[in-house]
Amino acid sequence: MAQHQRPSLPLSEACQILSSHYRRQLLCYLQTKDADVANLDELVTHIHKKSKRETTPEQVRILLIHTHIPKLADYGVIEFDRRNKDIRYRDGTKLEDFLELLPAHTHST
C-alpha cells in the first residue's frame, strides 16, 4: 500500500463507497487520468463501455447524477460542478489504498 500522509478513511466507509461497480469504475478512471478533473460525458462513455450490465448511456448518466456522484461527494471523495458537469477527484482520502486491493480488471481503462 502507498505510504502517503493523508487523513484515514474508515474501512466501513471505504467498503460502502467501493460496493458499487459504477463508483469503482468512476474512481479508477479519475485516479488514472493525468488531470484530476473529468467531464460527466467522458465518464458516462467510459463507464458504459466497461459495464457488463445491459444499460444505455442515458441510464448510466442518470445513475451517476442521482446516486453515485452525490454519494461520493457526500464522502468528500469528489466535487461535482453542476454547471459545467465536471467531476474533480479530491486526493485527500486513503481510498487509493483500498482501490489497489481490488482485482486488476476493475482498474483497466
QUIGIWO-V632999 format. One record per pair of residues at least 24 apart in sequence whose C-alpha atoms are under 10 Angstrom apart, sorted by the first residue. I is the first residue (numbers start at 1). J is the second residue. If there is no record, write none. Layout:
# QUIGIWO-V632999
i->I j->J
i->I j->J
This chain:
# QUIGIWO-V632999
i->1 j->94
i->1 j->96
i->1 j->97
i->1 j->98
i->1 j->99
i->1 j->100
i->1 j->101
i->2 j->94
i->2 j->96
i->2 j->97
i->2 j->98
i->2 j->100
i->3 j->94
i->3 j->97
i->4 j->92
i->4 j->93
i->4 j->94
i->4 j->97
i->5 j->92
i->5 j->93
i->5 j->94
i->6 j->91
i->6 j->92
i->6 j->93
i->6 j->94
i->6 j->95
i->7 j->91
i->7 j->92
i->7 j->93
i->7 j->94
i->7 j->95
i->8 j->92
i->8 j->93
i->8 j->94
i->8 j->95
i->9 j->75
i->9 j->92
i->9 j->93
i->9 j->94
i->9 j->95
i->9 j->97
i->9 j->98
i->10 j->93
i->10 j->94
i->10 j->95
i->11 j->94
i->11 j->95
i->11 j->98
i->13 j->75
i->13 j->95
i->14 j->75
i->14 j->93
i->14 j->94
i->14 j->95
i->14 j->96
i->14 j->97
i->14 j->98
i->14 j->99
i->15 j->95
i->15 j->98
i->16 j->71
i->17 j->68
i->17 j->71
i->17 j->72
i->17 j->75
i->17 j->77
i->17 j->95
i->18 j->72
i->18 j->95
i->18 j->98
i->18 j->99
i->18 j->102
i->20 j->68
i->21 j->47
i->21 j->50
i->21 j->51
i->21 j->52
i->21 j->53
i->21 j->68
i->21 j->106
i->22 j->47
i->22 j->48
i->22 j->50
i->22 j->51
i->22 j->60
i->22 j->63
i->22 j->64
i->22 j->67
i->22 j->68
i->22 j->69
i->23 j->47
i->23 j->64
i->23 j->67
i->23 j->68
i->23 j->69
i->23 j->71
i->23 j->72
i->24 j->68
i->24 j->99
i->24 j->102
i->24 j->106
i->24 j->107
i->25 j->50
i->25 j->51
i->25 j->106
i->25 j->107
i->25 j->108
i->25 j->109
i->26 j->64
i->26 j->68
i->26 j->69
i->26 j->72
i->26 j->87
i->26 j->89
i->26 j->107
i->27 j->72
i->27 j->77
i->27 j->78
i->27 j->89
i->27 j->95
i->27 j->96
i->27 j->99
i->27 j->107
i->28 j->96
i->28 j->99
i->28 j->100
i->28 j->106
i->28 j->107
i->28 j->108
i->28 j->109
i->29 j->89
i->29 j->106
i->29 j->107
i->29 j->108
i->29 j->109
i->30 j->78
i->30 j->87
i->30 j->88
i->30 j->89
i->30 j->90
i->31 j->89
i->31 j->90
i->31 j->91
i->31 j->96
i->31 j->99
i->31 j->107
i->32 j->107
i->32 j->108
i->32 j->109
i->33 j->89
i->33 j->109
i->35 j->88
i->35 j->89
i->36 j->78
i->36 j->87
i->36 j->88
i->36 j->89
i->36 j->90
i->36 j->91
i->37 j->78
i->37 j->79
i->37 j->80
i->37 j->86
i->37 j->87
i->37 j->88
i->37 j->89
i->37 j->90
i->38 j->80
i->38 j->85
i->38 j->86
i->38 j->87
i->38 j->88
i->38 j->89
i->39 j->80
i->39 j->81
i->39 j->84
i->39 j->85
i->39 j->86
i->39 j->87
i->39 j->88
i->40 j->64
i->40 j->65
i->40 j->69
i->40 j->80
i->40 j->81
i->40 j->82
i->40 j->84
i->40 j->85
i->40 j->86
i->40 j->87
i->41 j->85
i->41 j->86
i->42 j->86
i->43 j->86
i->43 j->87
i->46 j->109
i->47 j->109
i->49 j->109
i->50 j->105
i->50 j->106
i->50 j->108
i->50 j->109
